[in-house]
Amino acid sequence: MAPYEPARHGPRRIVGPGFHGKVHDLLRTVPAGSVTTYGDLAGALGARSVARHVGYALAALAPGSDVPWFRVVDGRGFVTRPGSASAKRQARLLRRERVEVGRDGRVADFAARRFVFP
């Protein structure tokens, strides 16, 4: 394995034990009908720079989990990978909560729907 090179690999991100559980617990506080972003979740946990790790924590969820993963969108209000099967499922789950998602995969009225953590 090649040695770690900051210029090539980017900065190291250390999230520590229990990070996934913290992400899941915090996401459960986002009310139905609202959305949040990976960066907002990371910021609420005290480290906005670990937004990508928030995504990893959600990707690691077991099927049938009670964590509302579908309420997390990117910083511009788009669902995960627009056009993919997972994006279609995410849009369908958001619509059940009366959150409209456009054909382009963006949450309608994103600014008003965005949940801001206290």
C-alpha positions, 0 to 999 in steps of 0.5 A: 500500500502506498503511503498517505500523501495529503496532496493526493489523498486529501486531509484525513478525517477521523470520526471516532467510535460511535459516529454512525450512531450519533448520525442516526440519532441526530437524523431521527430528530429531523421532522417529517416533511423536512430535509437536511443536508450531509453538511448540516448533520456534520456541522450539528455534530461539531465537524462540518468537514466530515459530511462525506462520513455522514453519507457513509454512516447512512449507507451502512444502515441495515435494510428496514432501519427506522432511520429516515435516511431519505430526508438527507439531500445534498447542499443544493437540495438534490436527492442522492444521485438523481436518476438512479433507482435509489434517487427514485425511491428517495423521492417517493419516500419524500413525497409521502411526507408531502415534500415535492421533488422535481424531475431534476431531483431537487426538493421544491422550495428547498430553503423552506423545507430545510431543517436547521439544527438548534 
